[in-house]
């Protein structure tokens, strides 16, 4: 993600200096060219990613642990490429911004200035935020600083706090412009409330940017849960340590329902209670007492999850999303989608269809379409013609037929499609396109036909 995002933003490229000559606000307000480039002709190579899940599951911690594998700031003082010197530059490799509770874009910009000042020692907050600038000016300044310091990836945490409705639409429009016109990769972290914020942009922004998503739900009581609790169990700081029994395993899952933060908290509080009681040994009764004392305020939420009561779950809309909303989100998302946790089974079909969608887009691209054209074609075929996503042969055949019909106006294609004055039938059209691709890429025709399920494997009828 970092490497790909920097491909279109080389600081020694003339385009880097030109964007400041033209002006960042002008680029943000400008239109796209035919190649989806901004007004200075620079095309974004950035991608975006959303991590959505229940509160306390470890989303922010997971992302930050990955980011900490990279230096946050790189200072370039004498960098030169092909005779072009970049001079002095403080590059921000990654930056995490927590969205404000009031959902204000202006406050979000101020949080950004503070975060940059804290790692670079600059005074952007004093320079911009302390003045009486309106929201639009603050957004322009934030975008300018993001471009100036070549931010590798910008992470927006607690994104569900940003306002919904029209305000949420404006917020997402700003994110999309930052991503598509300035080429800054974005990561969004939030609870299921954030899905409503993304929904208005499903058809356009995400398809253009190739956004992927990961859904983190609470753990099922399976091998992952057993492994997690067994590793946590090693951190007993008591005089007498006890082994993890099946009864204790059941109790911890019953009290926390596999929510990571609650599991860790209950484990800590149980030990604290054990130490203060002078016993210094965990027991079933002691863990129950700790859960009753420390998870008391969370009982309505846990009861709603435990019973699966739809009406009760609606009161806690960041616990479990509407099934239809999430399925629609997955269906419209052309990037990689993964679901971890207890509700993954509910969305198995939607997730499978999303993966098939990506394969069909890649197939259409291999036949000569651009990414955005491939996405539009596959989307139209699946929606308008009611094709079953799992039927690879039928869908791939339709894709090939449509590509041939699109290019039929050119002389070369017209000549190809006609043999002795007769148009080749649709099956042959499909095979012919596959054959052309195999010859062009110097690949085995048999293997290429097997990939799209056009021919059966040699051992299909072997017992």
Long-range contacts (C-beta under 8 A, 24 or more apart in sequence): 1-47, 1-49, 1-153, 1-185, 1-187, 2-70, 2-93, 2-94, 2-152, 2-153, 2-185, 4-45, 4-46, 4-47, 4-185, 5-45, 5-46, 5-47, 5-152, 5-153, 5-183, 5-184, 5-185, 6-45, 6-150, 6-152, 7-45, 8-42, 8-43, 8-44, 8-45, 8-46, 8-183, 9-42, 9-45, 9-150, 9-183, 10-81, 11-76, 11-79, 11-86, 11-89, 11-91, 11-150, 12-79, 12-80, 12-81, 12-82, 12-84, 12-85, 12-86, 15-40, 15-41, 15-42, 19-147, 19-182, 20-144, 20-147, 20-148, 24-140, 24-143, 24-144, 24-147, 24-182, 25-140, 25-143, 27-181, 27-182, 28-140, 28-143, 28-177, 28-178, 28-181, 28-182, 30-181, 32-180, 32-181, 36-180, 36-208, 36-372, 38-180, 38-181, 38-182, 42-183, 44-179, 44-180, 44-181, 44-182, 44-183, 44-209, 45-183, 46-179, 46-180, 46-183, 46-184, 46-185, 46-186, 46-209, 47-185, 47-209, 47-210, 47-211, 47-212, 47-335, 48-179, 48-185, 48-186, 48-187, 48-188, 48-206, 48-209, 48-210, 48-211, 48-212, 49-185, 49-186, 49-187, 49-188, 49-211, 49-212, 49-213, 49-214, 49-335, 50-187, 50-188, 50-189, 50-190, 50-194, 50-198, 50-211, 50-212, 50-213, 50-214, 51-187, 51-188, 51-189, 51-190, 51-213, 51-214, 51-216, 52-188, 52-189, 52-190, 52-191, 52-192, 52-194, 52-195, 52-213, 52-214, 52-215, 52-216, 53-191, 53-192, 53-214, 53-215, 53-216, 53-217, 53-340, 53-341, 54-191, 54-192, 54-216, 54-217, 54-218, 54-259, 54-318, 54-319, 54-320, 54-341, 55-191, 55-261, 55-318, 55-319, 56-259, 56-260, 56-261, 56-262, 57-216, 57-217, 57-218, 57-259, 57-260, 57-261, 57-341, 58-216, 58-260, 58-261, 59-189, 59-216, 60-96, 60-157, 60-189, 62-216, 63-96, 63-155, 63-157, 63-187, 63-189, 64-96, 67-94, 67-96, 67-153, 67-155, 70-94, 70-152, 72-119, 73-119, 73-120, 89-149, 89-150, 90-120, 90-149, 91-149, 91-150, 91-152, 92-116, 92-119, 92-120, 92-149, 92-150, 92-151, 92-152, 93-151, 93-152, 93-153, 94-151, 94-152, 94-153, 94-154, 94-155, 95-119, 95-151, 95-153, 95-154, 95-155, 96-155, 96-157, 97-154, 97-155, 97-156, 97-157, 98-157, 98-158, 99-156, 99-157, 99-158, 99-159, 99-160, 99-161, 99-162, 100-161, 101-161, 102-161, 103-161, 103-162, 103-163, 103-167, 103-168, 103-171, 104-135, 104-163, 105-135, 105-138, 105-139, 105-162, 105-170, 105-171, 105-174, 106-134, 106-135, 106-138, 108-162, 108-171, 109-135, 109-138, 109-139, 109-141, 109-142, 110-138, 112-142, 112-145, 112-146, 113-141, 113-142, 113-145, 116-145, 116-149, 120-149, 139-174, 143-177, 143-178, 143-182, 146-178, 146-182, 146-184, 147-182, 147-184, 151-184, 152-185, 153-184, 153-185, 153-186, 153-187, 154-178, 154-184, 154-185, 154-186, 154-187, 155-186, 155-187, 155-188, 155-189, 156-186, 156-187, 156-188, 156-189, 157-189, 157-190, 158-189, 158-190, 159-188, 159-189, 159-190, 159-194, 159-197, 160-190, 160-191, 160-192, 160-193, 160-194, 160-197, 160-318, 161-190, 162-197, 164-196, 164-197, 168-196, 168-197, 168-200, 169-200, 171-197, 172-197, 172-198, 172-200, 172-201, 172-205, 176-201, 176-205, 176-209, 179-209, 180-205, 180-208, 180-209, 191-318, 192-317, 192-318, 192-319, 192-320, 192-321, 192-326, 193-317, 193-318, 195-321, 195-325, 195-326, 195-329, 196-325, 198-329, 199-325, 199-328, 199-329, 202-328, 202-329, 202-332, 202-333, 203-332, 206-332, 206-333, 206-334, 206-335, 207-332, 207-334, 207-372, 207-375, 207-376, 207-379, 208-372, 210-334, 210-335, 210-371, 211-333, 211-334, 211-335, 212-333, 212-335, 212-336, 212-337, 213-329, 213-330, 213-333, 213-335, 213-336, 213-337, 213-338, 214-337, 214-338, 214-339, 214-340, 215-326, 215-337, 215-338, 215-339, 215-340, 215-341, 215-343, 215-344, 215-347, 216-340, 216-341, 217-320, 217-339, 217-340, 217-341, 217-342, 217-343, 217-344, 218-257, 218-258, 218-259, 218-260, 218-305, 218-341, 218-342, 219-258, 219-259, 219-260, 219-341, 219-342, 220-258, 220-341, 220-342, 221-253, 221-258, 225-253, 225-258, 228-260, 228-263, 229-263, 232-263, 232-264, 232-267, 235-267, 236-271, 236-282, 237-271, 238-271, 238-274, 238-275, 238-280, 238-281, 238-282, 239-280, 239-281, 240-280, 240-281, 242-281, 242-282, 242-283, 247-284, 248-282, 248-284, 248-287, 251-284, 251-287, 251-288, 252-287, 255-287, 255-288, 255-291, 255-295, 255-302, 256-291, 256-295, 256-302, 257-302, 257-305, 257-306, 258-341, 258-342, 262-295, 262-298, 265-294, 266-290, 266-291, 266-294, 266-295, 269-293, 269-294, 323-347, 326-350, 330-354, 331-357, 334-358, 334-361, 334-375, 352-389, 352-390, 353-389, 353-390, 356-389, 356-390, 356-392, 356-395, 357-382, 357-389, 359-392, 360-389, 360-395, 360-396, 360-399, 363-396, 363-399, 363-452, 364-399, 364-403, 366-437, 367-399, 367-400, 367-403, 367-433, 367-437, 368-403, 368-407, 369-403, 377-402, 377-403, 392-452, 392-453, 393-452, 393-453, 393-454, 396-430, 396-452, 396-453, 396-454, 397-426, 397-427, 397-430, 400-429, 400-430, 400-433, 400-434, 401-426, 401-429, 401-430, 403-433, 404-429, 404-433, 430-454
